[in-house]
């Protein structure tokens, strides 16, 4: 039941509310008051960025997504910009210096997500079909968006949503599943960071290499950080949106080519790639990765990933305003799939870490780089030492680079299970 009798229907006013909500959330995260410190120990800020706009939509009815153009704008322009900016800071040499164990554990987490989702879906479809809120043929695409999120992040999740045209009502529900299960796992990882020496003994791992890595990363962060001026920010924005514009322009040439081959694509269940949004996202990501091999990577020092995060949080808020929290209690079957999915992911990443004798730091950061992305991985990494936060960023950026591709694999596997 809506409580407001006068919802905002002007996009400028709605945007003002959303950006104010985000500002308030981040302001309180910096508060020194004991209440807020304890509150954010248990409640991730990202969770609020989804839920407060959702509450303002339903049941408060202060804002509405009806006839709003905010989400289409953010998803078509700011989402590709976010992906490009995250990837522009991708330092493959720095990631390589983490050693093969870090990458292998991270990729094990990725594989755990890619196979865990379809397996969880298969278990529910085969053994508990009556527990699902709708036929599998109506659910697989929505659930597959969680794969994009848990391999990359919110940007990749939205990309998968748009590629498969997931209805907003279903997407709002799976977003709740996504953040509820992911937030619980993040809380467990933060607790694990406090007892990581005991876990390392079980893994038979040596933590000394992480201490050495922490020193190196602190030196790197200090070397690139500088106060940006107007010219540097203009260059950053110009390069970013030139890349987004190039992605749109190339897409305009690709789509007619794909349309001519629609029958062939449908035959091999590849019709989803005949989507302008798919190519905009893939091309923006690819442009960002290409720029990471040039001097443009140094733009990280003037705030590339910060702007990427701003765009991402705006995306999160516009997604949140489309959620209907009243439907959550009616979809416990989807929550069960999410929990099973996470358990498969955890089983795979812990098994690989045990076989490699990898430190729990790699498990925690590699997992959260998949599950939480650039917004959460640095938080978990910093729990082991403030200087280690960039490690979370580097791995999370790699997740953004492959998240959409991994989400598509999850989608096609689930589609096969659904029949």
PEBELDA-V686012 format. One record per run of one state. SS is the DSSP state (H for helix, E for strand, - for the rest). FROM is the first residue (numbers start at 1). LEN is the number of residues. If there is no record, write none. Layout:
ss = <SS;SS>
from = <FROM;FROM>
len = <LEN;LEN>
//
This chain:
ss = <-;E;-;H;-;H;-;H;-;E;-;H;-;H;-;H;-;H;-;H;-;H;-;H;-;H;-;H;-;H;-;H;-;H;-;H;-;H;-;H;-;H;-;H;-;H;-;H;-;H;-;H;->
from = <1;8;9;11;30;34;43;45;58;63;64;70;89;92;98;100;128;129;132;136;152;154;164;168;195;196;204;208;225;230;260;262;268;271;274;276;292;295;303;304;321;325;331;332;357;360;372;373;376;377;383;386;419>
len = <7;1;2;19;4;9;2;13;5;1;6;19;3;6;2;28;1;3;4;16;2;10;4;27;1;8;4;17;5;30;2;6;3;3;2;16;3;8;1;17;4;6;1;25;3;12;1;3;1;6;3;33;1>
//
